[in-house]
Amino acid sequence: MKFGPFVPGPAHLGGLLDLDTKARRKTIPPPSRRHFLPLAAAAAAAATAPTGCGDEMSYMRGDLLTKTRKLVKGLAKPAPAWLKAMEQAPPVTFPRTDGKIEKIELPEDVYVKRFFRRHPDSLYHDAIKISGFDPPPARVFAWRVLELKEQGVNEDDAMAVADMEYGAEKKAKKLAYKELKQIARREGKPPPPNPYPSAIKEIQAEEKKYVRDRFHNPKVLEIVNKMKEDRQMFLQDRAAASGASGEGQ
């Protein structure tokens, strides 16, 4: 008895598909615990990230090397190529004992404060000449005191000498400007501007334009009148509210 060629039917095809699926399951290993570790580490890092109210328990504290070590150890990222080299030769760190940034103080700051106590009118020089090339009188005074102290002069004597030199220089500037005005008067010319103006007069000269606008500029006058009206309405409303509360009691 002879048989023809074998033709697989639907039942046979279903069995072959089941066998192929079983073979694939055997060749592909199931996901192990280590596949989920990077995701868990990343989730832990995100959960412990600072939220704006204290970062004592932050996972990302420290410098670049410390952060990278934590991420690599937690399997949150692969180890970069530079990690081993940086671990062998880490960057220089300057530790602080208290963790606070100290205020920068210069040796002459003590004498600058004493100069301001003696001459309070010189306080404006620092505010207006802070970006100038000429140092303010307070710094010149303090440097002179330090220079005399290096020469062996007593502190009180050094401050007295520096103060006397400052007063003499101030008088010399006033005398020089007085002579300039006398020369201009003899020649029939208007007096020249003071080459040594005080800081207060310089500030007043800068603000003179705005003071004039306060009384003559229409836009400024309109704003001032509007502010006065608002102020008057506010006072009236407050008086009415206080009167109503008094009647209610």
C-alpha positions as CSV (number, residue, x, y, z in Angstrom):
1,M,0.0,0.0,0.0
2,K,1.5,3.3,-1.1
3,F,1.0,6.7,0.6
4,G,1.3,10.1,-1.0
5,P,3.4,13.0,0.2
6,F,2.7,14.1,3.7
7,V,0.8,17.4,3.9
8,P,0.6,18.9,7.4
9,G,-2.9,19.9,8.5
10,P,-4.0,22.7,10.9
11,A,-3.6,20.4,13.9
12,H,-0.1,19.6,12.9
13,L,0.8,23.3,12.4
14,G,-0.6,24.1,15.8
15,G,1.6,21.5,17.4
16,L,4.7,22.8,15.5
17,L,4.0,26.4,16.8
18,D,3.7,25.2,20.3
19,L,7.1,23.4,20.0
20,D,8.7,26.5,18.6
21,T,7.4,28.7,21.4
22,K,8.6,26.2,24.0
23,A,12.1,26.2,22.4
24,R,12.3,30.0,22.5
25,R,11.3,30.1,26.1
26,K,14.2,27.7,26.8
27,T,16.8,29.7,24.9
28,I,15.8,33.2,26.3
29,P,16.5,33.3,30.0
30,P,13.9,35.0,32.3
31,P,14.7,38.5,33.5
32,S,16.8,38.2,36.7
33,R,17.0,40.6,39.7
34,R,20.0,42.4,38.4
35,H,18.1,43.8,35.4
36,F,15.9,45.7,37.8
37,L,18.7,47.1,40.0
38,P,19.5,50.1,37.8
39,L,15.8,51.1,37.7
40,A,15.6,50.7,41.5
41,A,18.7,52.7,42.1
42,A,17.5,55.5,39.8
43,A,14.1,55.5,41.6
44,A,15.9,55.7,44.9
45,A,18.0,58.6,43.7
46,A,14.9,60.5,42.4
47,A,13.1,59.8,45.7
48,T,15.9,61.1,47.8
49,A,16.7,64.1,45.6
50,P,16.4,67.5,47.4
51,T,13.0,69.1,47.3
52,G,14.0,72.5,48.5
53,C,13.7,72.0,52.2
54,G,17.0,70.6,53.4
55,D,19.4,68.3,51.5
56,E,20.9,66.4,54.5
57,M,19.8,63.0,53.1
58,S,20.3,63.9,49.5
59,Y,21.7,61.1,47.3
60,M,23.5,63.6,45.1
61,R,25.5,65.5,47.7
62,G,29.2,66.1,47.1
63,D,31.4,66.9,44.1
64,L,31.4,65.2,40.7
65,L,33.6,62.3,41.8
66,T,31.4,61.5,44.8
67,K,28.2,61.7,42.8
68,T,29.6,59.4,40.1
69,R,30.7,56.9,42.6
70,K,27.3,56.7,44.1
71,L,25.6,56.3,40.8
72,V,28.0,53.6,39.6
73,K,27.8,51.8,42.9
74,G,24.0,51.8,42.7
75,L,24.1,50.6,39.1
76,A,22.2,53.7,38.0
77,K,24.8,54.5,35.3
78,P,27.8,52.7,33.7
79,A,31.2,53.6,35.0
80,P,32.7,56.4,32.8
81,A,36.2,56.0,31.3
82,W,37.6,58.7,33.5
83,L,36.4,57.4,36.8
84,K,39.4,55.2,37.7
85,A,41.9,57.9,36.7
86,M,40.1,60.5,38.8
87,E,40.0,58.0,41.8
88,Q,43.8,57.6,41.5
89,A,44.4,61.4,41.2
90,P,41.3,63.1,42.8
91,P,41.0,66.9,42.4
92,V,42.3,69.1,45.1
93,T,39.8,70.0,47.8
94,F,40.1,72.8,50.3
95,P,38.2,71.7,53.4
96,R,36.7,74.2,55.8
97,T,36.4,73.4,59.5
98,D,33.0,75.1,60.1
99,G,31.6,75.0,56.5
100,K,31.0,78.7,56.4
101,I,32.6,81.2,54.0
102,E,34.6,83.7,56.0
103,K,34.3,87.4,55.3
104,I,37.2,88.9,53.4
105,E,39.0,91.4,55.6
106,L,42.1,93.5,54.7
107,P,44.7,94.7,57.2
108,E,43.7,98.3,56.7
109,D,40.0,97.8,57.3
110,V,40.3,98.6,61.0
111,Y,41.8,102.0,60.3
112,V,39.3,102.7,57.5
113,K,36.5,102.3,60.1
114,R,38.3,104.6,62.6
115,F,38.8,107.2,59.8
116,F,35.1,107.2,59.1
117,R,34.4,107.7,62.8
118,R,36.6,110.8,62.7
119,H,35.5,112.1,59.4
120,P,31.9,110.9,58.7
121,D,31.6,113.3,55.7
122,S,34.0,111.0,53.9
123,L,31.6,108.1,53.9
124,Y,30.2,109.3,50.6
125,H,33.6,108.9,48.9
126,D,33.5,105.1,48.9
127,A,30.0,105.1,47.5
128,I,30.7,107.3,44.6
129,K,34.4,106.5,43.9
130,I,34.1,102.7,44.2
131,S,34.9,102.2,40.5
132,G,37.5,105.0,40.2
133,F,41.2,104.7,39.8
134,D,42.1,107.0,42.6
135,P,41.7,105.3,46.1
136,P,39.3,107.1,48.5
137,P,40.8,109.1,51.4
138,A,40.0,106.4,53.9
139,R,42.2,103.9,52.1
140,V,45.0,106.4,51.7
141,F,44.8,107.1,55.5
142,A,44.8,103.4,56.4
143,W,47.7,102.6,54.1
144,R,49.7,105.5,55.5
145,V,49.1,104.2,59.1
146,L,50.3,100.7,58.1
147,E,53.4,102.2,56.4
148,L,54.3,104.2,59.5
149,K,53.7,101.2,61.8
150,E,56.1,99.1,59.6
151,Q,58.7,101.8,60.2
152,G,58.3,101.3,64.0
153,V,56.0,104.2,64.8
154,N,53.5,103.8,67.5
155,E,49.8,103.2,66.4
156,D,48.5,106.3,68.0
157,D,51.3,108.5,66.6
158,A,50.9,106.9,63.2
159,M,47.2,107.7,63.1
160,A,47.9,111.3,64.3
161,V,50.4,111.8,61.5
162,A,48.1,110.3,58.9
163,D,45.2,112.5,60.1
164,M,47.4,115.6,60.0
165,E,48.5,114.8,56.5
166,Y,44.9,114.3,55.4
167,G,43.9,117.7,56.9
168,A,46.8,119.4,55.2
169,E,46.0,117.9,51.8
170,K,42.3,118.9,52.2
171,K,43.3,122.5,53.0
172,A,45.7,122.6,50.1
173,K,43.0,121.6,47.7
174,K,40.6,124.3,49.0
175,L,43.4,126.9,48.7
176,A,44.2,125.8,45.1
177,Y,40.6,126.2,44.0
178,K,40.4,129.6,45.8
179,E,43.4,130.8,43.8
180,L,41.8,129.5,40.5
181,K,38.7,131.5,41.2
182,Q,40.8,134.7,41.9
183,I,42.7,134.2,38.6
184,A,39.5,133.8,36.7
185,R,37.9,136.9,38.4
186,R,41.0,139.0,37.4
187,E,40.7,137.8,33.8
188,G,37.0,138.5,33.7
189,K,36.1,134.8,33.1
190,P,33.5,132.7,35.0
191,P,35.0,130.6,37.8
192,P,36.1,127.2,36.7
193,P,34.5,124.1,38.1
194,N,36.0,122.8,41.3
195,P,38.7,120.2,40.4
196,Y,38.3,118.7,43.9
197,P,34.6,118.6,44.5
198,S,33.2,116.9,47.6
199,A,31.3,113.6,47.2
200,I,28.1,115.2,48.5
201,K,28.2,118.0,45.9
202,E,28.8,115.4,43.1
203,I,25.8,113.5,44.2
204,Q,23.7,116.7,44.4
205,A,24.9,117.6,40.9
206,E,23.7,114.2,39.5
207,E,20.4,114.5,41.3
208,K,19.8,118.2,40.3
209,K,18.1,117.2,37.0
210,Y,15.6,114.9,38.8
211,V,14.8,117.6,41.4
212,R,14.1,120.1,38.7
213,D,11.8,117.6,36.9
214,R,9.9,117.1,40.1
215,F,8.6,120.7,39.9
216,H,8.6,121.4,36.1
217,N,8.1,118.2,34.1
218,P,4.4,117.8,33.2
219,K,4.6,114.0,33.3
220,V,6.2,113.9,36.7
221,L,3.6,116.5,38.0
222,E,0.8,114.3,36.7
223,I,2.2,111.3,38.5
224,V,2.6,113.3,41.7
225,N,-1.0,114.6,41.5
226,K,-2.3,111.1,40.9
227,M,-0.4,109.9,44.0
228,K,-1.8,112.7,46.1
229,E,-5.3,111.9,45.0
230,D,-4.8,108.2,45.8
231,R,-3.5,109.1,49.2
232,Q,-6.4,111.4,49.9
233,M,-8.9,108.7,48.9
234,F,-7.1,106.2,51.1
235,L,-7.3,108.5,54.1
236,Q,-11.0,109.2,53.5
237,D,-11.8,105.5,53.2
238,R,-9.9,104.7,56.4
239,A,-11.7,107.6,58.3
240,A,-15.1,106.3,57.0
241,A,-14.3,102.7,58.0
242,S,-13.2,103.8,61.5
243,G,-16.3,105.9,61.9
244,A,-18.6,103.0,60.9
245,S,-16.8,100.6,63.3
246,G,-17.3,103.2,66.1
247,E,-21.0,103.5,65.5
248,G,-21.4,99.8,65.4
249,Q,-19.9,99.5,68.9
